[in-house]
């Protein structure tokens, strides 16, 4: 969606820098492994103590204070997850004597049955060798504490236990969201529910539900049934289903905010109501099947537009209880407005100087409806105008600066720039972005207007089969950025804990791992996918918006190719690049051997994969990818051979090989080799290490990186 395209070199450089950040901090990672264990998000305050609370089949729970059915149901689900991890059948009944229970949960208030912005989510957790106690002001706070408690579970020869600890915790930001686009590709109820469960597990609290687009109108409206009947291909949520999602989310302490995008991204509205469109008189519209930005927009000068929208928003305001309603407002290029004489005449008559001012006029009309319905309007950066009422919330895809500018002028805002998980960037890149820049010049009062952030799952290239793998587990790292103190920012430790969360999330029904193997079996029509799994572990989909151009597809195209099975943060690529970083840092012999063994294993998998690609028609687009992998592997083995033999390659070898690698690692089938940074550094290390024997580890890294990734020549 709304991101400025970067050059291929910059993307590669960012990936490389992220790898360097991960592996240059191993000593710090080891220290934090003891301090943080496997907690994610990291609590505000953690104080480890001596002692352990054993877990046996008699492990019981007691509750005190103001309790509701939401909390009881949440406790039940947490205990079943604890059973699954321990293989113990635990008591179903609450302990009568609170002092004898192994887990005591005490809440002061049930809080709001339907969550609201600003609800108290704090909790305290005390674990001793006798009992664990969670105290919280509200039901939702207790839920957050239960998730932390579950993450504390450890085991050794003596069995499972909870380590003694004292935790005081509360979120840094009140708005911690995940946007799911159900409009471009419809997502069934079970997809939404399992992702809501995962959101609760990592303490996210806003489901931003994107429901209308050029490609689909996905919510039932009883006042204008033709909207969903004609604009959805029959794939929409009934109002009862919407209420079901709202209840399901509320039972997990999560708000549901709908988005109805306008005046652009509006084709699906116009299929049934062309009279409110900005096109030529008599224009007709069909559901858009392509990705991208399109011309059809609502007509802001037509009173019929406002008559329909007023009734529609009134209906939706009654359906969705959250105080906030998102109107989109993004990417309206105004082409139809410019071409429409009637609209141009209206602008001239009313002194509206340009399309931006016309959209502001439109927004103010919408604001009247929403305020009468008791709603607070939210929209993307494009809606921002200083003369809008200050309770309008700005949702920024443009970045920290744009959000800060709005905050200075009195507006609250939420950041999504940097959290576009559909762009397939590594978790480390998302993790490094904070809703408030470290060097911010905002005053303390202005900083309070930054409510938090949202990860955005735009659905141009996701299906119910693949969406989980695009959201998780990188979104857990983003959730930590929203919850934990700013100082929790060490990337190596984040990846260590993320690997644990990755496994834990599967118990909630997420398919982010298991569906990959299923998709690979389908591609080769065989149970023998070992070679293909090896390849998938080192390749990733191209970043940003390059897929649009490299692999032409529509909204009706099957999302079942190799690119759809591949995922961000390819695991074996992370391991390989780490070994290269460690080699450069000085541990040459051990890591050279590790790299050689890895490359040798990969070489052994290549003949089988090449044969499968020849016979599997669904993999025909990947033939060049496999051929290039063989050659990249050969380059890596040659480089590591020089290193192991302490031989310096011929003077011309380094530059010629890097040039060859640049060709071999170009995207194929819209996939790229995530090992490319590591192999480039390995080649440079083979040529330069003998010259850098007396250099420090940091000096070696800097020198090798500067050669492997030269800065582009500056333009004069």
N, C-alpha and C positions, 0 to 999 in steps of 0.2 A: 504494500500500500504506500503510505506516505513517507518515503525516504529518498534522499538524494543519492544517486548512484555514485559509487566510488570506482576508481580505476582498479584493474586487476592487481597492479603492483601494490597499491595501498592495502588491499584486502590481504594479500600475501604477507605484507609487512606486519599488519595487525595480528594475524595468526601467529607469525613468528615471535613477535614481542610477547604475546600471551604465553607461548610455550616457555620463553625465557623467564617470565615472571613466575610461572609455576615451578620451574625446576631450580631456579637460583635461590629458593628459600627453603630447601629441604631441612636444614637444621631447625629453622623456626617451625616447620611443619611437625617435626618430631616433638618439639616442646608443646605445641598446641594439642597434639594427640593425647597427651596426658591431661591437659587443662580442660579440654572441651569434650573429650571422648567422641561419641557419635551424635551429639546433639545438633539439630538443624531445624529451625533457626537457633543460633546461639542465644541463650537467655541474657537478660540485662546484667544479672549478677549470679555467679556460680561459685560456691565455696565447698570444695570436696573435703570430706572428713573420713576418719577411719571407721571401719565397720561395714557390714553388708546385711541386707534384708533377704533371707532365703525365700525362694519360691517353691512351694510344694503343692500337692493336690488339695491341701486344706487352705490355700491362700484365699482369704475372704475380704469382702468390702463392706464398709458401713458408711451411711450418709447421715449428716446432721444439718440443721438449719433450714432455710427455705428451699425446698426441693420441688422440681416439677418433672413432668413426664419426659421432657426433652433430655434432661440430665440423666434420668434413669435409663433411657434408651441408649444414650451415648456411652454410659458406663457399661451397659450390656455388650455393645459392639466392641469396645476396647478390651473387655475381658475375653471375648471370643478371639480377638487377634492375639492376645497374650497366650491363650490356649494353643493357637496355631503355631506360635513360635516355640513353645515349651513342650508340646505334645502331652500336656497334662489336662485332665478333665477337672475343671475348677468349679467350685460351688456356684449354683445359680441364685441362691437366696442371699439376701443381705444379712450380715451379722447382727444379732440382737444387741450384743454388748459391744459398743464402739471401741472400748479399750482393748478388746481381744482381737479386733480385725487387723489384718496386715496392711490394709489401705483404708484410710478414713478421708472422706471428702465432705467439707463443710462450706456451705455458701450462705451469704448474708441475705441475698435477694435472688429471685428468679430472673430479674431484669426484664427486658422487652421480649415478648414472645416472637415478634418480628423484629429482627435486628435493625438498629439505626446507626448512622454515622456518629461516632463518639462514644458508643457503648463501652463500659469498663471491661476490658479483657485481661486485666492483671490477675496474677495469682502468686501465691507462695507455695513452695514445695519443700518439705523437710523429710528426709529419709534417715532413719536410724536403724540399728540392728534389731529393733523391736517393731517398728511401725513406720509406714509412710503416711504423711498427712498433706493433703492439698486443701488450702483455704483460699477462697476467692469471693469478691464482692458480688459476683453474678454467676448465673449458670454458664454463660459463655466463657468467663474466666476459668471456671472449673474445666470446661472442655479443653481449653488451651493447655492447662496444667496436665490433664490426662495424656495428651499427646506427648508432652515432654517426658512424663513418667514412663510411658511405653518405650521411648527411645533410650531410657537409662538401662534397660534390661541387658545383662551380660551373663556369661557362662564360663565355667572352667571345669576341672575334673570333679569338683564337688557338686556341680549342678548349676541351675540358674539362680541369679540373685540381682538385687538392685543395690548399687553402691551407696554408701552414706553420703549425703550431700544436703546443702542448704541453697535453695534457689529463690530469688526474688525476681519476678519477670513482668514486663509489660512491653507493648509494642512501641517502636519509635514513631511510626506513622499510623494514623487512624484508617487510611484508605489503602488497602492492599488487595489489588484486584487481578483477575484474569478475564480478558475479553475473549469470548468464543463467538466466531462468525458462523451462524447457522444459515445465513442467507445464500452465500455463493454455493456452498455444498451443505445440504441439510444434514443435521446430526441427530440421530434418534435419541429417544429419552434415556436409554441405558448408557449412551455415551456421556450425556450431560451428568447423569447421576454418579457415575464412577469418577468423573473428574471433579465433581463437587466433593466427594469423599476425599479425594487426594488433596484438594485445596484445604480442607479442614486439617488434614494431617500435617501440613506445613504452615498452618495458621494464616492462610489467605482468608479474606472476609468479604469480597465483593465479586459476584459473577456479573460481568457486563455482557449482556446478551444482545448481540447484533442481529436484528430480525428482519430488516428490509434492505434491499440492494437492487442493482440493475438485474441481477440473476435470480431474484426470488423474493416473494412476499410471504413470510413464514408464520404469521400469527392470525388466528381466526378473528374476524371482526363480525359481530352480529348486525351491526348497523350498515356495513358495506360488504356483505359476503362475497361479492364479485371480486373484491381485492385479492383475497386468498384463493378463491376458486380459479381465477384466471391467471394469477401471477405466481403460482407455486408448483405447477406440474403435479398437484395433488399432495405435495410434501409440505405440510405445515403443522403447527402445534394448535390443537384445540385450546379453548380457554380453560377447560378442565385440566388439560395437561400442563398449561402454564401455571395454574394454581398448584398443581402437584409438585412442580419444580420449585416454586416459591416456598412451599411447606418443607420440602426435602432440604433445601438450602438453609432455611430458618432453623431447622432442627440441628443444624451443624454450625450455627452462629454465622451464617453467610447471607448477606443482602443480595437481592437480584435487581439489577437496574437494566431496563430495556433501552435499546437504541433503535430509533426509526430515522434513517438517514435521509436528509433533504437540505436544500432543494435539488442538489445533484444526487448521483447514484439512485435515481428515481424511476428507472425504466419500468420496473415491475408494478409501480403504482399506475403507470399510464397505459398499461395493457388494457385495463378495464375502464380507465377514466382519462382518455386522451384529451378531453376538453380542458383539463387543468395543466396540460403540458405547454411548454414554450415553443414548440415547433410550429410549422406552418399550419394554417387552418386546414382541417381535414386529415391531418397526419395520423397514422396508425402506428402502433408499437407492438413489438413482440419481446418476450423474455430474452434477455441478452445471454448468449452462450459463450462469449469470449471473456477472458480476463482483461482488465485495463480500466481506463477512464473514458466515459462516453458522454455524448452531447446532451441527451435528453434531461431536462430539468423541469421542475414545477414552475408554473407561471406566477411570479410574485405580484403581478399587477391585476390578476383576475380574482374577483370576489368569490367565484365558485371554488377556488382553491382554499380559501379560508373557511368557507362554509363547511366543506368536507373535513378539513383538518380539525376544526373546532370540535365537531362531533366525534371524530376519531380519537382525539386526545382525551376527551372526556371519558370515552369508553375505556381506553387504556389506563387512564388514571385510576379508575375504579378497579381494574384488574390487577395492576401492579401496585402494591402498597408502599414501595420505597419512595422516599421524599424526592429522589432525583430521577429525572428523565433526560435521556441523551438524544439530541436532535441531529447528530452528525455534523453536517455543515461543511464538510471538507471537499476539496478537489472539484469545485465548480468552476469550470473554465469560462463559462458565460457565452459560449459560441452562439447558442440559440437566442439568448437575450440580445446579442449584437445584431443578429439577422432578422429579428422580429420587429417590423415597423410599429406595431401597436405598443410593444414594450418600450421602444425608444421614445415614442411620443409621450408615454406616461412619465418616463424619467425626465424629459424636458419640461413637461407641465409642472412637475412637482419638485423641480430643482435638485434632482438626484444626479450627482455628477458622474458616477461610474458604477460599474457592476458591484464593486465592494460595498458601496453605499446602498445599492439596491438590495443586496443580501442582508445588510443591517436592517433595512426597512422590513424585510421578510421576517427576520429573527425577532424583531420587536413585536410584530403581530402575533407570532407564535408565543412569545413570552406572556402576552396578555391571557391567552388561553390557559397556559400551564399554571400561571399564578392563580387564576380563578379556580383551577382544579387542585390547588394546594401543592403544586410541584415546583421544584427548583430546576431550572434549565441548565443543561451541560452540553458542551459541544467542542469540536476540535478547534485548533488555533484560529481557523478562518473566521470564526464568529466573533473574535475579540474586537471590541471597539470601546474606547474609553468612556463613551456616554451610555453604555449598557449599565443596567442596575448591578450593583456590586455583589449580589447574591448569585449571579450567573457564574458557573464554574467552567474554567478553561481546561480542556484536555489537550495536552501538548504532544504532538508528534514531531514538532520542530526542534525541541531540545531544551536544555536547562536555561539557556539565555532567554528564550521566548517565555518560558514559564516564570522566570524571575522578573522579567519586565511586567508581566501581568500582575504579579504579586506586589510590585512597587506601586501599582496604580489601584491597589485595593481589592484585587480579585483572588479568590481561592483557585487552586489548580492542582492537577494531577499529571504526572509525567509518564509517557509511554515511549518517547524516543530513547533508544538504547535497549528496549525490552521487546523488540519485534521478533518473537521466537519463530515466526514463519520464514525468516530470512536465513535460518540455518547457521547462525553464528555460534561460536563455542560459548559454553557457560561462562568462561573466564571473561569474555568481552561484556556480557550482560552484567556480570557481578561487579565490574569496575565502574559501572554507571550509578551515580547516586542522585536521587531526586533533587537534592540541594548540593551544588558544586562545593568542593572542599574550600575553594578560594572565594566563596560567595561574598558579595558586599551587601547582601540583604541584612536589614536590622533583625533583631530577635522577633519583633512583632511581625515583620514581613515574612520571615521564615515560617511562622505559624500558619500562613496562608497556603503553604505547600502541603497539601493533605496527604500525599503519598504517591503511589504509582500503580500502573497496570501492565502486566504482560499481555501482548496482543496476539491472538491466534487467528489471523486472517486465513480464510479457507479456500483460496484459489486452487491450492494443490494438496488438499487433504480430503480423505474419505473417512467414514467411520472406522475403517480398518487401519488407517495410518495416523489419525489425529493424535492419539495418545503419545506416539513416538515423537511427534513434533512439539508437544507441550512438555513432556517429562523426559528426563528429570531436570532439565535446565531451569525450569520454572521454580524448582525448589531453591536453587541458588538465588533467583530473583526474589523469592519470598523472604529469604534471609536478609537481603538488602533492605527490604521494607520493614522488617521486624527488629532486627538486631542493631546494637549500637554501631555508629559509623566506623569505629575502630576495628570492628570485625571485618577484615578485608583481605586476609592472607589467602591467596589463590590456591596454593598447594594444599593447604588444610581444607579448603572448601571442596576441592576435588576428592580428597580422601573421604570426607563425610558424605559427599554426594553419592559415592559408590555404595555406601551402606543404605542410604535412603532409596536408591534405585531399586534395591531388592525388596525393601519393606513396602514400597508402594504397590508391588504386584499383589499383595494380599488383599488389596481393595478392588481387585478385578481389572486393573489397568492392563492394557495389552501392548505396552510400549516395547517389551522385550519378546514376548512369545510370538507375536504376529510376524516378526521378521523371519523366523525360521519357516513358518507356514508359507509366506510369500516366496521365499527362495525355493522351497520344494515345488511350488506351483510353476515357477519359472523354468525349472529343469525337468519337471515331471519325474522326479526321483526323490527317494529318501536320502540319497547320498549327496549331501550339500556341503560337505566339509571343505572342499576347495573353494566353493563360492562364498562360504562364510568367512574364509580367510581373506578373500578379496574385499568383502563388504566391511571387514574390520579395519581397513586402512583407506577407504574411500568415503567421500561425503558428497551430498548434493552441492551444486554450485551455490555461492552465497548471493545475498542481495536479490536483484531481480533478473539475473542472467538467465534463469530458467525460461522466462518469457520468450527470449530470442533463440535459445539453444535447442529447445524442445517444444515445438509448436503444439499446443493442445487447447481444447475447449473445455467448458464445464461438463460436457458429456463424455469426455475421454476417460477411459479406465485408468485409475491411478494404481496400477499393479506392476509397474516396471521396476527395473533394478534401482532407479533413482528413488522410487517410493519405498523400497526396502532399506536403502541406505539411510543413515542417521547422522546428525551432528555429533561432534566429539567422538569420532571413530575410535574405539577403545585401544586397539593395537597400535594405531598411529600415535596416540598419546604416550604409550609405553616406549615405542621406538624413538620418538623424538626426545623423550626423557633420557634414554640411554645415551643418545648423541650429546645432549647437554652435559651429562655427567662425565662423558669421555673428555669433552673440551675442558671441563673444570679441573681435570687432573687425574681422574681415575681411569687411565687409558687402557691398561692391560685387561682388567676385568670387564670393562664395558665394551671394548673392542671384541672380545670373545662373545659377549652377550649379543652384540649386533650381528656378528658373523653367524651365530647359530640361528638367530631370527631370520636373517636373509636366506639362509640355507633351507630352513623349513618352508619359507615362502616359495623358494625355487622348486621344491619338491611338489608343491600343490599346483604349480602352473600347467604341467602337461595334462593332468586330469581336467582342469578347468578349460583349457584350450579345446579339448575334445568335446566337452559338454557344450561349449559355446557354438561349436560347429554344427551340432545336431539339435540344439534347442532354439527354435525359431524366435521365441520370446526374448532371447539374449543376443540376437544378431546385431543389435545396435552397439553391443559392448565388445565386439571382436577387437577393435583397435585398442580399446582400454586394456584388454588382457595382453595384447601384443606389447603395448607400451610398458605394462607392469613387468614383463619379463626383462625388457631392456633396462628399466629403472633398477631392477633387482641386480642385474649384472654390473651396473655402475656402482651400486652400493658395495657389492662384494669386492670389486676391484679396489675401491677406496679403502675398505677395511683391511684388505690384504697388504697394502702399502703401510698402513699403520702398524699392523702386527709384526711386520718384518722390519720395521723402522727404516723403511726405504722412502726416499723422496721421489715422486713421479717426475717425468720429463717436464721441463719448464712450460711447454705449451699445453700440457695435459689438463691442467686445472680449468683454464678459460674455455678450452674446446669442450670439455665435459659439461661445464655449467651451461654452455650454449645448447648442447644436446639435451640436457635435462629440461631446459626451458621449453623445448619442443615436445618432449615426451610427457611432460606434466600438464600440457594444455588440456582443458576439459574435453571429455569424450562422453557422448550420451548424457550431457549435462551433469557429469560426475567429475570430481577432481581428486587427486591423490593427496590425502591429508599427511602423508609421509614426506611430501615434497620438501618442506623446510628442513627436516632432519637429514635427508639425503644430500641436499645442497651443502649443509654445514659439514657433513661427513666428507664430501669431496674437498672442500676448502681445508678442513682439518688435515687430511692426508697430505696436502701440498704445503701447509704452513706450520704444522706442529713442531717440526724439527727446528724451525726458526724461533719458536716461542717457548723453548724449554725454560728459560729464565724469567719468563713473564708470569705475573700473578694470574689466578684463575679469571678474575674480572677482566684483566687486560687481554687474555686469550679470547674470551668470549666476545669482547668488543671488536677485536681485530677480525675474527672469523666471521662475525655477523656483518661487519662492514663490507667484506668481500662477497659473502654469499648473497647479501641483499643491498647492493649499492643504491645510494640515494639518486633519484633521477636528477639529471642536470637541470639547474635552475634556468628559467627563461629570462633573457635580458630585455 
